[in-house]
């Protein structure tokens, strides 16, 4: 099995929102396709947003749409307190085999380092 390491810079709030929306989506048994359609996005949009190799992200408008589709409050998608960091450099390991459980991300965060302001 070949291991793939990917490194990228992302806003910590974007990473939080992506992970929280995925967590709620999986807990409610909603597929990526069904959520994409509920948000009025293209069929593969949520898949691209949840993929660590893509740079797609949710925007502020999506928070309300996500809350409706996931049957939660918009505040449930956001951190309870301001995040300490703005931008972070994230290093992840892509999981290439079936060791990832259904609904779980196909990657593991190895390192998350804040970038200096």
FIGULO-810485 format. One record per residue: x negated, y negated, z negated of N, C-alpha, C in turn; residue number from 1. Coordinates in pm, whole numbers, plus 50000, padded with zeros to 5 digits. Layout:
N
+-------+-------+-------+-------+-------+-------+-------+-------+-------+-----+
!  n_px !  n_py !  n_pz ! ca_px ! ca_py ! ca_pz !  c_px !  c_py !  c_pz !  nr !
+-------+-------+-------+-------+-------+-------+-------+-------+-------+-----+
!     X !     Y !     Z !     X !     Y !     Z !     X !     Y !     Z ! NUM !
...
+-------+-------+-------+-------+-------+-------+-------+-------+-------+-----+
//
This chain:
117
+-------+-------+-------+-------+-------+-------+-------+-------+-------+-----+
!  n_px !  n_py !  n_pz ! ca_px ! ca_py ! ca_pz !  c_px !  c_py !  c_pz !  nr !
+-------+-------+-------+-------+-------+-------+-------+-------+-------+-----+
! 49916 ! 50119 ! 50000 ! 50000 ! 50000 ! 50000 ! 49911 ! 49875 ! 50000 !   1 !
! 49936 ! 49787 ! 50095 ! 49859 ! 49663 ! 50105 ! 49924 ! 49557 ! 50018 !   2 !
! 49843 ! 49494 ! 49938 ! 49891 ! 49388 ! 49850 ! 49875 ! 49254 ! 49920 !   3 !
! 49977 ! 49171 ! 49912 ! 49969 ! 49039 ! 49974 ! 49988 ! 48933 ! 49867 !   4 !
! 49893 ! 48841 ! 49862 ! 49899 ! 48730 ! 49768 ! 49931 ! 48604 ! 49847 !   5 !
! 50029 ! 48529 ! 49802 ! 50069 ! 48404 ! 49867 ! 50059 ! 48293 ! 49764 !   6 !
! 50007 ! 48178 ! 49808 ! 49994 ! 48063 ! 49720 ! 50060 ! 47943 ! 49788 !   7 !
! 50135 ! 47866 ! 49710 ! 50203 ! 47750 ! 49766 ! 50230 ! 47647 ! 49657 !   8 !
! 50261 ! 47526 ! 49700 ! 50296 ! 47417 ! 49608 ! 50444 ! 47392 ! 49621 !   9 !
! 50511 ! 47376 ! 49508 ! 50655 ! 47354 ! 49505 ! 50688 ! 47268 ! 49384 !  10 !
! 50796 ! 47194 ! 49392 ! 50843 ! 47120 ! 49275 ! 50893 ! 47222 ! 49173 !  11 !
! 50854 ! 47205 ! 49049 ! 50893 ! 47299 ! 48944 ! 51045 ! 47308 ! 48933 !  12 !
! 51115 ! 47197 ! 48954 ! 51262 ! 47198 ! 48948 ! 51322 ! 47281 ! 49061 !  13 !
! 51261 ! 47277 ! 49180 ! 51308 ! 47359 ! 49292 ! 51292 ! 47507 ! 49260 !  14 !
! 51176 ! 47543 ! 49205 ! 51150 ! 47682 ! 49168 ! 51249 ! 47729 ! 49062 !  15 !
! 51277 ! 47643 ! 48965 ! 51373 ! 47676 ! 48859 ! 51512 ! 47701 ! 48919 !  16 !
! 51558 ! 47609 ! 49003 ! 51691 ! 47620 ! 49064 ! 51703 ! 47746 ! 49150 !  17 !
! 51602 ! 47775 ! 49231 ! 51605 ! 47894 ! 49315 ! 51616 ! 48020 ! 49229 !  18 !
! 51534 ! 48028 ! 49125 ! 51536 ! 48147 ! 49039 ! 51665 ! 48159 ! 48960 !  19 !
! 51719 ! 48048 ! 48911 ! 51843 ! 48051 ! 48833 ! 51961 ! 48089 ! 48922 !  20 !
! 51967 ! 48033 ! 49042 ! 52076 ! 48067 ! 49134 ! 52070 ! 48215 ! 49172 !  21 !
! 51949 ! 48267 ! 49196 ! 51934 ! 48410 ! 49227 ! 51982 ! 48495 ! 49109 !  22 !
! 51940 ! 48458 ! 48990 ! 51979 ! 48533 ! 48869 ! 52132 ! 48539 ! 48856 !  23 !
! 52199 ! 48426 ! 48873 ! 52345 ! 48421 ! 48862 ! 52412 ! 48495 ! 48978 !  24 !
! 52355 ! 48481 ! 49097 ! 52410 ! 48550 ! 49215 ! 52409 ! 48701 ! 49194 !  25 !
! 52296 ! 48753 ! 49149 ! 52282 ! 48897 ! 49127 ! 52374 ! 48943 ! 49014 !  26 !
! 52380 ! 48867 ! 48905 ! 52465 ! 48903 ! 48791 ! 52613 ! 48911 ! 48831 !  27 !
! 52651 ! 48832 ! 48930 ! 52792 ! 48831 ! 48973 ! 52816 ! 48923 ! 49094 !  28 !
! 52711 ! 48991 ! 49139 ! 52726 ! 49086 ! 49249 ! 52754 ! 49021 ! 49383 !  29 !
! 52702 ! 48901 ! 49403 ! 52724 ! 48828 ! 49528 ! 52600 ! 48845 ! 49616 !  30 !
! 52620 ! 48887 ! 49740 ! 52508 ! 48906 ! 49832 ! 52455 ! 48771 ! 49879 !  31 !
! 52334 ! 48774 ! 49933 ! 52277 ! 48653 ! 49991 ! 52364 ! 48603 ! 50106 !  32 !
! 52413 ! 48695 ! 50187 ! 52498 ! 48660 ! 50300 ! 52626 ! 48593 ! 50253 !  33 !
! 52691 ! 48651 ! 50156 ! 52818 ! 48595 ! 50106 ! 52796 ! 48456 ! 50046 !  34 !
! 52685 ! 48438 ! 49974 ! 52657 ! 48307 ! 49917 ! 52626 ! 48206 ! 50027 !  35 !
! 52551 ! 48246 ! 50128 ! 52523 ! 48156 ! 50241 ! 52652 ! 48105 ! 50304 !  36 !
! 52745 ! 48196 ! 50325 ! 52874 ! 48160 ! 50386 ! 52952 ! 48068 ! 50293 !  37 !
! 52953 ! 48098 ! 50164 ! 53026 ! 48014 ! 50067 ! 52969 ! 47873 ! 50061 !  38 !
! 52840 ! 47859 ! 50087 ! 52776 ! 47728 ! 50085 ! 52790 ! 47654 ! 50218 !  39 !
! 52844 ! 47724 ! 50320 ! 52857 ! 47662 ! 50451 ! 52725 ! 47654 ! 50525 !  40 !
! 52633 ! 47746 ! 50493 ! 52502 ! 47746 ! 50555 ! 52493 ! 47860 ! 50656 !  41 !
! 52385 ! 47864 ! 50731 ! 52365 ! 47974 ! 50826 ! 52353 ! 48105 ! 50749 !  42 !
! 52377 ! 48215 ! 50818 ! 52382 ! 48346 ! 50753 ! 52256 ! 48380 ! 50673 !  43 !
! 52140 ! 48342 ! 50720 ! 52016 ! 48379 ! 50652 ! 51961 ! 48273 ! 50558 !  44 !
! 52038 ! 48167 ! 50534 ! 51986 ! 48054 ! 50456 ! 51943 ! 48093 ! 50315 !  45 !
! 52028 ! 48163 ! 50242 ! 51994 ! 48200 ! 50104 ! 51874 ! 48295 ! 50102 !  46 !
! 51869 ! 48384 ! 50199 ! 51754 ! 48474 ! 50210 ! 51625 ! 48395 ! 50227 !  47 !
! 51628 ! 48293 ! 50311 ! 51510 ! 48209 ! 50332 ! 51476 ! 48130 ! 50207 !  48 !
! 51577 ! 48078 ! 50139 ! 51553 ! 48000 ! 50017 ! 51490 ! 48089 ! 49909 !  49 !
! 51536 ! 48212 ! 49897 ! 51485 ! 48302 ! 49793 ! 51352 ! 48369 ! 49832 !  50 !
! 51310 ! 48355 ! 49956 ! 51185 ! 48416 ! 50001 ! 51066 ! 48327 ! 49965 !  51 !
! 50966 ! 48384 ! 49900 ! 50849 ! 48303 ! 49863 ! 50764 ! 48261 ! 49983 !  52 !
! 50786 ! 48321 ! 50098 ! 50706 ! 48288 ! 50216 ! 50770 ! 48176 ! 50298 !  53 !
! 50889 ! 48135 ! 50262 ! 50960 ! 48028 ! 50333 ! 50957 ! 47902 ! 50247 !  54 !
! 50973 ! 47789 ! 50309 ! 50973 ! 47662 ! 50235 ! 51113 ! 47605 ! 50220 !  55 !
! 51215 ! 47679 ! 50256 ! 51353 ! 47631 ! 50243 ! 51388 ! 47616 ! 50096 !  56 !
! 51470 ! 47516 ! 50063 ! 51510 ! 47491 ! 49925 ! 51655 ! 47446 ! 49923 !  57 !
! 51714 ! 47455 ! 49805 ! 51846 ! 47394 ! 49785 ! 51826 ! 47244 ! 49772 !  58 !
! 51929 ! 47166 ! 49806 ! 51921 ! 47023 ! 49782 ! 52026 ! 46985 ! 49678 !  59 !
! 52033 ! 46860 ! 49644 ! 52121 ! 46814 ! 49537 ! 52268 ! 46846 ! 49567 !  60 !
! 52308 ! 46838 ! 49692 ! 52445 ! 46871 ! 49732 ! 52477 ! 47018 ! 49704 !  61 !
! 52380 ! 47104 ! 49720 ! 52400 ! 47247 ! 49700 ! 52432 ! 47282 ! 49555 !  62 !
! 52390 ! 47199 ! 49459 ! 52415 ! 47232 ! 49319 ! 52565 ! 47246 ! 49292 !  63 !
! 52644 ! 47154 ! 49342 ! 52789 ! 47161 ! 49323 ! 52848 ! 47281 ! 49397 !  64 !
! 52803 ! 47304 ! 49519 ! 52852 ! 47417 ! 49598 ! 52812 ! 47551 ! 49534 !  65 !
! 52690 ! 47558 ! 49482 ! 52646 ! 47679 ! 49412 ! 52732 ! 47704 ! 49289 !  66 !
! 52760 ! 47598 ! 49215 ! 52841 ! 47613 ! 49094 ! 52979 ! 47667 ! 49127 !  67 !
! 53039 ! 47619 ! 49234 ! 53170 ! 47671 ! 49276 ! 53161 ! 47818 ! 49316 !  68 !
! 53063 ! 47851 ! 49399 ! 53050 ! 47987 ! 49451 ! 53011 ! 48087 ! 49341 !  69 !
! 52931 ! 48041 ! 49244 ! 52883 ! 48130 ! 49138 ! 52971 ! 48123 ! 49013 !  70 !
! 53078 ! 48045 ! 49022 ! 53173 ! 48031 ! 48911 ! 53103 ! 47993 ! 48780 !  71 !
! 53032 ! 47881 ! 48788 ! 52962 ! 47830 ! 48670 ! 52966 ! 47677 ! 48674 !  72 !
! 52915 ! 47616 ! 48572 ! 52903 ! 47470 ! 48570 ! 52774 ! 47430 ! 48642 !  73 !
! 52772 ! 47315 ! 48706 ! 52648 ! 47270 ! 48769 ! 52531 ! 47268 ! 48669 !  74 !
! 52561 ! 47235 ! 48545 ! 52454 ! 47230 ! 48443 ! 52392 ! 47367 ! 48416 !  75 !
! 52466 ! 47475 ! 48446 ! 52412 ! 47610 ! 48426 ! 52299 ! 47640 ! 48523 !  76 !
! 52288 ! 47564 ! 48629 ! 52185 ! 47585 ! 48731 ! 52058 ! 47505 ! 48704 !  77 !
! 52067 ! 47415 ! 48608 ! 51955 ! 47325 ! 48579 ! 51896 ! 47354 ! 48442 !  78 !
! 51770 ! 47316 ! 48420 ! 51710 ! 47341 ! 48289 ! 51779 ! 47259 ! 48180 !  79 !
! 51782 ! 47310 ! 48058 ! 51849 ! 47238 ! 47949 ! 51777 ! 47109 ! 47910 !  80 !
! 51647 ! 47102 ! 47938 ! 51567 ! 46984 ! 47909 ! 51481 ! 46954 ! 48032 !  81 !
! 51433 ! 46830 ! 48043 ! 51345 ! 46799 ! 48157 ! 51224 ! 46893 ! 48159 !  82 !
! 51186 ! 46935 ! 48278 ! 51068 ! 47018 ! 48292 ! 50943 ! 46933 ! 48272 !  83 !
! 50843 ! 46994 ! 48217 ! 50719 ! 46924 ! 48185 ! 50643 ! 46881 ! 48311 !  84 !
! 50652 ! 46964 ! 48416 ! 50572 ! 46941 ! 48536 ! 50658 ! 46901 ! 48655 !  85 !
! 50597 ! 46822 ! 48743 ! 50663 ! 46788 ! 48868 ! 50629 ! 46894 ! 48972 !  86 !
! 50509 ! 46891 ! 49023 ! 50466 ! 46990 ! 49123 ! 50380 ! 47096 ! 49057 !  87 !
! 50397 ! 47219 ! 49106 ! 50315 ! 47330 ! 49055 ! 50260 ! 47409 ! 49173 !  88 !
! 50142 ! 47465 ! 49152 ! 50083 ! 47557 ! 49249 ! 50115 ! 47696 ! 49197 !  89 !
! 50184 ! 47774 ! 49281 ! 50229 ! 47907 ! 49241 ! 50155 ! 48011 ! 49323 !  90 !
! 50106 ! 48113 ! 49256 ! 50042 ! 48226 ! 49322 ! 50130 ! 48347 ! 49293 !  91 !
! 50171 ! 48415 ! 49399 ! 50259 ! 48531 ! 49383 ! 50202 ! 48653 ! 49453 !  92 !
! 50244 ! 48769 ! 49405 ! 50209 ! 48895 ! 49470 ! 50336 ! 48949 ! 49532 !  93 !
! 50332 ! 48973 ! 49663 ! 50446 ! 49029 ! 49736 ! 50452 ! 49179 ! 49708 !  94 !
! 50569 ! 49228 ! 49672 ! 50591 ! 49370 ! 49647 ! 50640 ! 49432 ! 49777 !  95 !
! 50561 ! 49521 ! 49835 ! 50589 ! 49577 ! 49967 ! 50663 ! 49710 ! 49965 !  96 !
! 50678 ! 49771 ! 49849 ! 50745 ! 49902 ! 49848 ! 50876 ! 49894 ! 49770 !  97 !
! 50933 ! 50005 ! 49741 ! 51063 ! 50009 ! 49677 ! 51055 ! 50000 ! 49524 !  98 !
! 50943 ! 49952 ! 49470 ! 50934 ! 49939 ! 49325 ! 51019 ! 49823 ! 49273 !  99 !
! 51053 ! 49730 ! 49361 ! 51141 ! 49621 ! 49319 ! 51283 ! 49676 ! 49308 ! 100 !
! 51347 ! 49648 ! 49197 ! 51485 ! 49693 ! 49178 ! 51580 ! 49608 ! 49260 ! 101 !
! 51693 ! 49667 ! 49294 ! 51792 ! 49596 ! 49375 ! 51830 ! 49465 ! 49306 ! 102 !
! 51828 ! 49359 ! 49384 ! 51866 ! 49228 ! 49332 ! 51752 ! 49150 ! 49271 ! 103 !
! 51643 ! 49217 ! 49240 ! 51529 ! 49148 ! 49183 ! 51444 ! 49090 ! 49295 ! 104 !
! 51368 ! 48986 ! 49265 ! 51282 ! 48929 ! 49368 ! 51182 ! 49034 ! 49416 ! 105 !
! 51140 ! 49021 ! 49541 ! 51041 ! 49115 ! 49595 ! 50900 ! 49060 ! 49575 ! 106 !
! 50884 ! 48983 ! 49469 ! 50752 ! 48929 ! 49437 ! 50738 ! 48912 ! 49286 ! 107 !
! 50613 ! 48895 ! 49246 ! 50583 ! 48873 ! 49106 ! 50498 ! 48747 ! 49097 ! 108 !
! 50536 ! 48654 ! 49010 ! 50455 ! 48533 ! 48990 ! 50332 ! 48572 ! 48909 ! 109 !
! 50217 ! 48546 ! 48965 ! 50090 ! 48577 ! 48900 ! 50041 ! 48456 ! 48820 ! 110 !
! 50059 ! 48339 ! 48880 ! 50006 ! 48218 ! 48819 ! 50090 ! 48099 ! 48861 ! 111 !
! 50111 ! 48008 ! 48767 ! 50181 ! 47883 ! 48795 ! 50103 ! 47772 ! 48724 ! 112 !
! 50041 ! 47685 ! 48805 ! 49955 ! 47582 ! 48752 ! 50010 ! 47445 ! 48787 ! 113 !
! 50028 ! 47358 ! 48688 ! 50076 ! 47223 ! 48720 ! 49972 ! 47144 ! 48797 ! 114 !
! 50020 ! 47063 ! 48893 ! 49931 ! 46973 ! 48965 ! 49926 ! 46841 ! 48889 ! 115 !
! 49815 ! 46778 ! 48891 ! 49799 ! 46650 ! 48821 ! 49879 ! 46543 ! 48893 ! 116 !
! 49943 ! 46458 ! 48815 ! 50022 ! 46347 ! 48872 ! 49934 ! 46240 ! 48928 ! 117 !
+-------+-------+-------+-------+-------+-------+-------+-------+-------+-----+
//
